[in-house]
Amino acid sequence: INFTVTMEGLEDQLLGTVVRKEKPSIEERKNRLLLSMAADQKQLKDIEDKILKMLSESKGNILDDEELINTLADSKTTSAIITERVQESQKTNAEVTTMRNSYRPVARRGSIIYFVVADLARIDPMYQYSLEYF
């Protein structure tokens, strides 16, 4: 736990911890999903960059450049597949988020407890020392 966070940040950290403890499959699925979405978006960006590079380096009529035409055709099919996977991933992400949010009250209470205990020293300085100190 990072002790220099806001109440919302701590709540999100605790939510991840609670879900990992109670339903590890949900948290694992969420992590795999995030990695998959990031990889797909990176692949789309790489395809776009490759096409733009080939277009900028093309000399003469671009319709005569077979490599460029083949790359455009391949990228179109790859892009359609990736776009479909991204849409499916977004739906799955919404389902996982819904399942995770069922544990949000536990995380919220944990965050509140932490900040209440941390603020006890404002009430009385005695609360900033451990029992062993006394």
SULQUI-V669620 format. One record per backbone hydrogen bond with DSSP energy under -1.0 kcal/mol. NH is the residue of the N-H (numbers start at 1). CO is the residue of the C=O. E is the energy in kcal/mol with one decimal. If there is no record, write none. Layout:
NH&CO&E, NH&CO&E
This chain:
10&6&-2.5, 11&7&-2.1, 12&8&-2.2, 13&9&-2.1, 14&10&-2.9, 15&11&-2.4, 16&12&-2.1, 17&13&-2.0, 18&14&-3.0, 19&15&-2.7, 20&16&-2.2, 21&17&-1.7, 22&18&-3.1, 23&19&-2.6, 27&23&-1.4, 28&24&-2.5, 29&25&-2.4, 30&26&-2.4, 31&27&-2.3, 32&28&-2.5, 33&29&-2.3, 34&30&-2.4, 35&31&-2.1, 36&32&-2.5, 37&33&-2.7, 38&34&-2.2, 39&35&-2.3, 40&36&-2.5, 41&37&-2.3, 42&38&-2.0, 43&39&-2.3, 44&40&-2.2, 45&41&-2.0, 46&42&-2.5, 47&43&-2.2, 48&44&-2.3, 49&45&-2.5, 50&46&-2.4, 51&47&-2.3, 52&48&-2.5, 53&49&-2.3, 54&50&-2.5, 55&51&-2.6, 56&52&-2.3, 57&53&-1.9, 64&61&-1.3, 66&64&-1.1, 69&65&-2.1, 70&66&-3.0, 71&67&-2.5, 72&68&-2.5, 73&69&-2.3, 74&70&-2.7, 75&71&-2.8, 76&72&-1.9, 77&73&-1.8, 78&74&-2.6, 79&75&-2.8, 80&76&-2.0, 81&77&-2.2, 82&78&-2.7, 83&79&-2.7, 84&80&-2.0, 85&81&-2.2, 86&82&-2.7, 87&83&-2.1, 88&84&-2.3, 89&85&-2.7, 90&86&-2.2, 91&87&-1.8, 92&88&-2.5, 93&89&-2.9, 94&90&-1.9, 95&91&-1.9, 96&92&-2.7, 97&93&-2.6, 98&94&-2.0, 99&95&-2.2, 100&96&-2.7, 101&97&-2.5, 103&100&-2.0, 104&101&-1.1, 107&103&-1.6, 108&104&-2.9, 109&105&-2.3, 110&106&-2.2, 111&107&-2.2, 112&108&-2.3, 113&109&-2.7, 114&110&-2.1, 115&111&-2.2, 116&112&-2.4, 117&113&-2.6, 118&114&-2.5, 119&115&-1.6, 122&119&-1.6, 124&120&-1.9, 127&124&-1.9, 128&125&-1.8, 129&126&-1.4
